[in-house]
Amino acid sequence: NYFKNKIKERLTYCKEWKNSVDIYLASKEVTKKTNEEYYKSKPLLKLILDVYFIPYNILRFIRYLRMVHEYKKNQVEIKILTSELDEQ
């Protein structure tokens, strides 16, 4: 019973984390669309800023890839925990 409760707690945490990441990714999409719309009329400024922030943008992209990896890993963990609970 103790083990089952711990699995439930972990499953709850994983689902909450997944929901938080879903909200974060949706928010990033809105920001991306906003930036695209804003810089339509300022292509030179966008080019200058993109070149200036290349190192930072690469780092952000690597962080994004890591988050996507963790997100996929979390989905697998949710499946495993759910199957563990169903077995018990």
N, CA, C and O atoms as a MOPAC input file, in Angstrom:
PM7 MOZYME 1SCF
protein

 N      0.83400 1    -1.20500 1     0.00000 1
 C      0.00000 1     0.00000 1     0.00000 1
 C      0.87300 1     1.26200 1     0.00000 1
 O      0.55900 1     2.23400 1    -0.68700 1
 N      1.96400 1     1.24500 1     0.76700 1
 C      2.86900 1     2.39600 1     0.81700 1
 C      3.47000 1     2.65700 1    -0.57000 1
 O      3.53300 1     3.79600 1    -1.03100 1
 N      3.90800 1     1.58200 1    -1.21600 1
 C      4.50000 1     1.70400 1    -2.54600 1
 C      3.48300 1     2.23300 1    -3.55100 1
 O      3.81900 1     3.05700 1    -4.40200 1
 N      2.28000 1     1.77600 1    -3.45800 1
 C      1.22000 1     2.22900 1    -4.36300 1
 C      0.95600 1     3.72400 1    -4.18200 1
 O      0.76800 1     4.44900 1    -5.15900 1
 N      0.94400 1     4.17600 1    -2.93900 1
 C      0.74300 1     5.60800 1    -2.67000 1
 C      1.88900 1     6.44500 1    -3.23100 1
 O      1.66500 1     7.53300 1    -3.76200 1
 N      3.09800 1     5.94500 1    -3.11400 1
 C      4.25800 1     6.67100 1    -3.64500 1
 C      4.19200 1     6.74500 1    -5.17300 1
 O      4.54600 1     7.76600 1    -5.76300 1
 N      3.74700 1     5.68100 1    -5.79900 1
 C      3.59700 1     5.69800 1    -7.26200 1
 C      2.53000 1     6.71100 1    -7.65500 1
 O      2.70100 1     7.44300 1    -8.63100 1
 N      1.43500 1     6.76100 1    -6.90800 1
 C      0.37600 1     7.73800 1    -7.20100 1
 C      0.90100 1     9.16200 1    -7.07100 1
 O      0.60100 1    10.01800 1    -7.90300 1
 N      1.68800 1     9.41300 1    -6.01900 1
 C      2.25500 1    10.74900 1    -5.82000 1
 C      3.18000 1    11.12400 1    -6.97800 1
 O      3.13700 1    12.24500 1    -7.48500 1
 N      4.00400 1    10.18200 1    -7.38200 1
 C      4.93100 1    10.45500 1    -8.48100 1
 C      4.17600 1    10.67300 1    -9.78900 1
 O      4.54300 1    11.53500 1   -10.58700 1
 N      3.12700 1     9.89200 1   -10.00400 1
 C      2.31300 1    10.05900 1   -11.20200 1
 C      1.64400 1    11.43200 1   -11.21200 1
 O      1.58600 1    12.09600 1   -12.24700 1
 N      1.14600 1    11.84400 1   -10.06900 1
 C      0.52400 1    13.16400 1    -9.95200 1
 C      1.53800 1    14.25800 1   -10.26700 1
 O      1.23700 1    15.20500 1   -10.99300 1
 N      2.74700 1    14.12000 1    -9.71300 1
 C      3.79700 1    15.10200 1    -9.97500 1
 C      4.13900 1    15.15000 1   -11.46600 1
 O      4.29000 1    16.23200 1   -12.03500 1
 N      4.26200 1    13.98300 1   -12.09700 1
 C      4.60100 1    13.92800 1   -13.52700 1
 C      3.52200 1    14.59600 1   -14.37500 1
 O      3.82700 1    15.31400 1   -15.32700 1
 N      2.26900 1    14.35600 1   -14.02500 1
 C      1.17600 1    14.96800 1   -14.79000 1
 C      1.15000 1    16.48600 1   -14.59500 1
 O      0.89500 1    17.22600 1   -15.54500 1
 N      1.41200 1    16.95200 1   -13.37400 1
 C      1.45500 1    18.39600 1   -13.12600 1
 C      2.61000 1    19.03600 1   -13.89600 1
 O      2.46000 1    20.11700 1   -14.46400 1
 N      3.76000 1    18.36400 1   -13.91300 1
 C      4.90900 1    18.88700 1   -14.64100 1
 C      4.58900 1    18.96400 1   -16.13100 1
 O      4.92000 1    19.95000 1   -16.78900 1
 N      3.94300 1    17.92300 1   -16.66400 1
 C      3.56100 1    17.90300 1   -18.07300 1
 C      2.62100 1    19.06300 1   -18.38900 1
 O      2.77600 1    19.72300 1   -19.41700 1
 N      1.65500 1    19.31600 1   -17.52000 1
 C      0.72800 1    20.42900 1   -17.73700 1
 C      1.46800 1    21.77100 1   -17.72000 1
 O      1.17200 1    22.65700 1   -18.52200 1
 N      2.41900 1    21.91400 1   -16.81500 1
 C      3.20800 1    23.15100 1   -16.75000 1
 C      4.00600 1    23.35900 1   -18.03100 1
 O      4.07300 1    24.47300 1   -18.55200 1
 N      4.60000 1    22.30300 1   -18.52900 1
 C      5.38400 1    22.40500 1   -19.76400 1
 C      4.47100 1    22.70900 1   -20.94400 1
 O      4.84100 1    23.47900 1   -21.83000 1
 N      3.27800 1    22.11000 1   -20.96700 1
 C      2.32300 1    22.40400 1   -22.03900 1
 C      1.97100 1    23.89400 1   -22.05700 1
 O      1.90800 1    24.51100 1   -23.12100 1
 N      1.74600 1    24.46000 1   -20.88400 1
 C      1.43000 1    25.89200 1   -20.78100 1
 C      2.62700 1    26.72600 1   -21.24100 1
 O      2.46500 1    27.71700 1   -21.95400 1
 N      3.81300 1    26.32100 1   -20.83400 1
 C      5.02600 1    27.04400 1   -21.22000 1
 C      5.21700 1    27.02500 1   -22.73700 1
 O      5.53600 1    28.04900 1   -23.34000 1
 N      5.02000 1    25.85600 1   -23.34800 1
 C      5.20000 1    25.74900 1   -24.80200 1
 C      4.15000 1    26.57200 1   -25.55100 1
 O      4.45400 1    27.18100 1   -26.57700 1
 N      2.93000 1    26.59100 1   -25.04400 1
 C      1.89100 1    27.41600 1   -25.67200 1
 C      2.25600 1    28.89200 1   -25.56000 1
 O      2.05200 1    29.66100 1   -26.49900 1
 N      2.78800 1    29.27600 1   -24.42500 1
 C      3.21200 1    30.65700 1   -24.21500 1
 C      4.34900 1    31.02500 1   -25.16700 1
 O      4.37300 1    32.13300 1   -25.70400 1
 N      5.28300 1    30.11200 1   -25.37600 1
 C      6.38700 1    30.36100 1   -26.31400 1
 C      5.87400 1    30.54200 1   -27.73400 1
 O      6.41400 1    31.35000 1   -28.49000 1
 N      4.83900 1    29.79800 1   -28.10300 1
 C      4.26500 1    29.93900 1   -29.43700 1
 C      3.66100 1    31.33100 1   -29.63100 1
 O      3.81700 1    31.94500 1   -30.68700 1
 N      2.97300 1    31.81500 1   -28.60200 1
 C      2.38200 1    33.16200 1   -28.68000 1
 C      3.49400 1    34.20000 1   -28.82100 1
 O      3.38500 1    35.12700 1   -29.62400 1
 N      4.55600 1    34.04300 1   -28.04300 1
 C      5.68300 1    34.97200 1   -28.12600 1
 C      6.32500 1    34.92600 1   -29.50300 1
 O      6.68200 1    35.96500 1   -30.05900 1
 N      6.47200 1    33.72900 1   -30.05600 1
 C      7.06000 1    33.58000 1   -31.38400 1
 C      6.21800 1    34.28000 1   -32.44300 1
 O      6.75800 1    34.97500 1   -33.30400 1
 N      4.89900 1    34.10300 1   -32.38800 1
 C      4.00700 1    34.76100 1   -33.34300 1
 C      4.05200 1    36.27500 1   -33.19400 1
 O      4.01800 1    37.00800 1   -34.18100 1
 N      4.13000 1    36.73300 1   -31.95000 1
 C      4.21800 1    38.17300 1   -31.68800 1
 C      5.49100 1    38.75000 1   -32.29600 1
 O      5.46200 1    39.79600 1   -32.94400 1
 N      6.60300 1    38.06200 1   -32.08400 1
 C      7.87500 1    38.52900 1   -32.65000 1
 C      7.84100 1    38.55400 1   -34.17400 1
 O      8.31300 1    39.50600 1   -34.79500 1
 N      7.28600 1    37.51500 1   -34.76800 1
 C      7.19400 1    37.48000 1   -36.23000 1
 C      6.37700 1    38.65700 1   -36.75900 1
 O      6.75200 1    39.29700 1   -37.74100 1
 N      5.27000 1    38.92800 1   -36.10100 1
 C      4.40600 1    40.03700 1   -36.53900 1
 C      5.11000 1    41.38300 1   -36.35700 1
 O      5.03700 1    42.24900 1   -37.22800 1
 N      5.78900 1    41.55300 1   -35.22700 1
 C      6.46000 1    42.81800 1   -34.93300 1
 C      7.59500 1    43.09000 1   -35.92300 1
 O      7.74200 1    44.20900 1   -36.41500 1
 N      8.40200 1    42.05300 1   -36.21100 1
 C      9.58100 1    42.25300 1   -37.04800 1
 C      9.28400 1    42.18900 1   -38.54500 1
 O     10.20600 1    42.30800 1   -39.35100 1
 N      8.02200 1    42.00400 1   -38.93800 1
 C      7.68900 1    42.05500 1   -40.36800 1
 C      8.03200 1    43.41300 1   -40.95700 1
 O      8.51000 1    43.50500 1   -42.08800 1
 N      7.79000 1    44.45100 1   -40.19700 1
 C      8.04700 1    45.80300 1   -40.68200 1
 C      9.46700 1    46.28900 1   -40.37000 1
 O      9.84500 1    47.39200 1   -40.76300 1
 N     10.25200 1    45.46600 1   -39.66400 1
 C     11.61400 1    45.85900 1   -39.29000 1
 C     12.60800 1    44.73000 1   -39.60000 1
 O     13.24700 1    44.21300 1   -38.68300 1
 N     12.74800 1    44.34800 1   -40.85000 1
 C     13.62300 1    43.20300 1   -41.16500 1
 C     15.10400 1    43.47000 1   -40.88300 1
 O     15.83500 1    42.55700 1   -40.49800 1
 N     15.54800 1    44.70900 1   -41.07200 1
 C     16.95200 1    45.02000 1   -40.80600 1
 C     17.26500 1    44.89200 1   -39.31700 1
 O     18.29600 1    44.33400 1   -38.94300 1
 N     16.38100 1    45.40700 1   -38.47500 1
 C     16.56700 1    45.29300 1   -37.03000 1
 C     16.58600 1    43.83000 1   -36.61200 1
 O     17.40000 1    43.43600 1   -35.77600 1
 N     15.70800 1    43.02900 1   -37.17600 1
 C     15.66900 1    41.60400 1   -36.84900 1
 C     16.98100 1    40.93000 1   -37.23500 1
 O     17.52000 1    40.13700 1   -36.46300 1
 N     17.49500 1    41.23800 1   -38.41300 1
 C     18.76000 1    40.65500 1   -38.85700 1
 C     19.89900 1    41.03900 1   -37.91300 1
 O     20.69900 1    40.18700 1   -37.52700 1
 N     19.97300 1    42.30200 1   -37.54600 1
 C     21.03200 1    42.77600 1   -36.64900 1
 C     20.92400 1    42.07400 1   -35.29500 1
 O     21.92700 1    41.60900 1   -34.75500 1
 N     19.73000 1    41.99800 1   -34.75600 1
 C     19.55300 1    41.34700 1   -33.46100 1
 C     19.83900 1    39.84600 1   -33.52800 1
 O     20.41400 1    39.27600 1   -32.60100 1
 N     19.43800 1    39.21400 1   -34.62200 1
 C     19.71500 1    37.78000 1   -34.77700 1
 C     21.21500 1    37.50500 1   -34.81800 1
 O     21.69000 1    36.54800 1   -34.20600 1
 N     21.94400 1    38.32700 1   -35.52300 1
 C     23.39600 1    38.15300 1   -35.59900 1
 C     24.03100 1    38.43900 1   -34.23300 1
 O     24.90800 1    37.69800 1   -33.78800 1
 N     23.59900 1    39.48500 1   -33.58800 1
 C     24.16400 1    39.86900 1   -32.29500 1
 C     23.92900 1    38.78900 1   -31.23900 1
 O     24.80400 1    38.51600 1   -30.41700 1
 N     22.75600 1    38.18500 1   -31.26700 1
 C     22.39800 1    37.21800 1   -30.23700 1
 C     22.59600 1    35.75900 1   -30.65100 1
 O     21.96900 1    34.87000 1   -30.07400 1
 N     23.45000 1    35.49800 1   -31.63000 1
 C     23.68000 1    34.11500 1   -32.07000 1
 C     24.09400 1    33.19900 1   -30.91100 1
 O     23.49000 1    32.13900 1   -30.74600 1
 N     25.09400 1    33.56200 1   -30.10300 1
 C     25.47500 1    32.64200 1   -29.01200 1
 C     24.31700 1    32.38100 1   -28.02700 1
 O     24.09800 1    31.24700 1   -27.59900 1
 N     23.60500 1    33.41900 1   -27.68800 1
 C     22.48900 1    33.26400 1   -26.76100 1
 C     21.37300 1    32.41600 1   -27.36700 1
 O     20.77900 1    31.58500 1   -26.68000 1
 N     21.09100 1    32.62300 1   -28.64000 1
 C     20.04300 1    31.84800 1   -29.30900 1
 C     20.42300 1    30.37900 1   -29.43300 1
 O     19.55800 1    29.50900 1   -29.33600 1
 N     21.69600 1    30.09400 1   -29.64300 1
 C     22.14300 1    28.70000 1   -29.68000 1
 C     21.94200 1    28.04700 1   -28.31900 1
 O     21.47200 1    26.91300 1   -28.22900 1
 N     22.29700 1    28.76100 1   -27.27400 1
 C     22.09900 1    28.23900 1   -25.91900 1
 C     20.61800 1    28.00400 1   -25.62800 1
 O     20.25900 1    26.97800 1   -25.05100 1
 N     19.76700 1    28.93100 1   -26.01700 1
 C     18.32000 1    28.76300 1   -25.82400 1
 C     17.79400 1    27.57000 1   -26.59500 1
 O     16.93200 1    26.84300 1   -26.10100 1
 N     18.30200 1    27.36000 1   -27.79900 1
 C     17.87700 1    26.23000 1   -28.61200 1
 C     18.28800 1    24.90300 1   -27.95400 1
 O     17.51500 1    23.94500 1   -27.94500 1
 N     19.49500 1    24.85700 1   -27.41200 1
 C     19.95600 1    23.64500 1   -26.72100 1
 C     19.09600 1    23.38600 1   -25.49000 1
 O     18.73600 1    22.24000 1   -25.22000 1
 N     18.76500 1    24.42300 1   -24.74800 1
 C     17.87000 1    24.25800 1   -23.59200 1
 C     16.49600 1    23.75200 1   -24.02500 1
 O     15.88900 1    22.92000 1   -23.35100 1
 N     16.01700 1    24.26200 1   -25.14900 1
 C     14.72300 1    23.82400 1   -25.66800 1
 C     14.76600 1    22.34100 1   -26.03800 1
 O     13.84100 1    21.59100 1   -25.72800 1
 N     15.84100 1    21.92800 1   -26.69700 1
 C     15.98200 1    20.51500 1   -27.05100 1
 C     16.01700 1    19.63400 1   -25.81200 1
 O     15.43400 1    18.55000 1   -25.79500 1
 N     16.70000 1    20.10300 1   -24.77900 1
 C     16.75800 1    19.34200 1   -23.53000 1
 C     15.37000 1    19.23500 1   -22.90300 1
 O     14.99500 1    18.17500 1   -22.40100 1
 N     14.61100 1    20.32100 1   -22.92900 1
 C     13.27500 1    20.30800 1   -22.35100 1
 C     12.36100 1    19.35700 1   -23.12600 1
 O     11.56800 1    18.63200 1   -22.52800 1
 N     12.47300 1    19.36100 1   -24.45300 1
 C     11.66600 1    18.44400 1   -25.26300 1
 C     12.03900 1    16.99400 1   -24.94300 1
 O     11.16700 1    16.12800 1   -24.86800 1
 N     13.32200 1    16.73800 1   -24.75700 1
 C     13.77500 1    15.40500 1   -24.37400 1
 C     13.16800 1    14.99300 1   -23.02900 1
 O     12.65300 1    13.88300 1   -22.88800 1
 N     13.23100 1    15.88300 1   -22.05600 1
 C     12.66400 1    15.59300 1   -20.73600 1
 C     11.14600 1    15.41300 1   -20.81500 1
 O     10.58000 1    14.59200 1   -20.09300 1
 N     10.49900 1    16.16700 1   -21.67600 1
 C      9.05000 1    16.06200 1   -21.85600 1
 C      8.67600 1    14.67400 1   -22.39100 1
 O      7.74600 1    14.03800 1   -21.89600 1
 N      9.40800 1    14.22000 1   -23.40000 1
 C      9.14100 1    12.89000 1   -23.96000 1
 C      9.43300 1    11.79400 1   -22.93800 1
 O      8.70000 1    10.81000 1   -22.83900 1
 N     10.49400 1    11.97600 1   -22.19500 1
 C     10.84500 1    11.02100 1   -21.15400 1
 C      9.75700 1    10.97600 1   -20.08200 1
 O      9.43300 1     9.90700 1   -19.56400 1
 N      9.20300 1    12.12500 1   -19.75500 1
 C      8.13200 1    12.20600 1   -18.76700 1
 C      6.88100 1    11.48400 1   -19.26000 1
 O      6.18900 1    10.84000 1   -18.47200 1
 N      6.58900 1    11.58500 1   -20.54100 1
 C      5.42600 1    10.88500 1   -21.08500 1
 C      5.57800 1     9.37200 1   -20.96100 1
 O      4.61200 1     8.66700 1   -20.67000 1
 N      6.79100 1     8.87800 1   -21.18200 1
 C      7.05200 1     7.45000 1   -21.01600 1
 C      6.89500 1     7.06300 1   -19.54200 1
 O      6.32800 1     6.01800 1   -19.22000 1
 N      7.40000 1     7.91400 1   -18.66100 1
 C      7.28000 1     7.63900 1   -17.22700 1
 C      5.81700 1     7.59100 1   -16.79000 1
 O      5.44100 1     6.75600 1   -15.96700 1
 N      5.00300 1     8.47300 1   -17.33100 1
 C      3.56700 1     8.46400 1   -17.00200 1
 C      2.94200 1     7.14300 1   -17.44300 1
 O      2.14700 1     6.56200 1   -16.70500 1
 N      3.28800 1     6.66500 1   -18.62400 1
 C      2.75500 1     5.38700 1   -19.10400 1
 C      3.17200 1     4.24000 1   -18.19200 1
 O      2.36000 1     3.37900 1   -17.85300 1
 N      4.44100 1     4.23400 1   -17.80000 1
 C      4.94900 1     3.15900 1   -16.94600 1
 C      4.28700 1     3.19700 1   -15.58100 1
 O      3.86700 1     2.16300 1   -15.06300 1
 N      4.19200 1     4.38100 1   -14.99800 1
 C      3.56000 1     4.49100 1   -13.67400 1
 C      2.09200 1     4.09000 1   -13.71800 1
 O      1.59300 1     3.44900 1   -12.79300 1
 N      1.40200 1     4.46200 1   -14.78400 1
 C     -0.00500 1     4.09400 1   -14.92900 1
 C     -0.13500 1     2.57100 1   -15.04100 1
 O     -1.02400 1     1.97700 1   -14.43100 1
 N      0.73300 1     1.95200 1   -15.80600 1
 C      0.66700 1     0.49400 1   -15.92400 1
 C      1.01500 1    -0.18600 1   -14.61300 1
 O      0.44200 1    -1.22700 1   -14.29100 1
 N      1.93500 1     0.37500 1   -13.85400 1
 C      2.27400 1    -0.17000 1   -12.53000 1
 C      1.07300 1    -0.10700 1   -11.58800 1
 O      0.80700 1    -1.04300 1   -10.83300 1
 N      0.36500 1     0.99700 1   -11.64700 1
 C     -0.81700 1     1.13100 1   -10.77900 1
 C     -1.92300 1     0.16300 1   -11.20500 1
 O     -2.64400 1    -0.37500 1   -10.36500 1
 N     -2.04800 1    -0.04800 1   -12.50500 1
 C     -3.07900 1    -0.96500 1   -12.99700 1
 C     -2.78000 1    -2.40900 1   -12.60200 1
 O     -3.69500 1    -3.19800 1   -12.36900 1
 N     -1.50100 1    -2.74600 1   -12.52900 1
 C     -1.10700 1    -4.11100 1   -12.14700 1
 C     -1.39700 1    -4.40200 1   -10.68300 1
 O     -1.67000 1    -5.54600 1   -10.31800 1
 N     -1.33900 1    -3.39400 1    -9.85800 1
 C     -1.51200 1    -3.61900 1    -8.41300 1
 C     -2.93100 1    -3.61100 1    -7.98500 1
 O     -3.22000 1    -3.78800 1    -6.80100 1

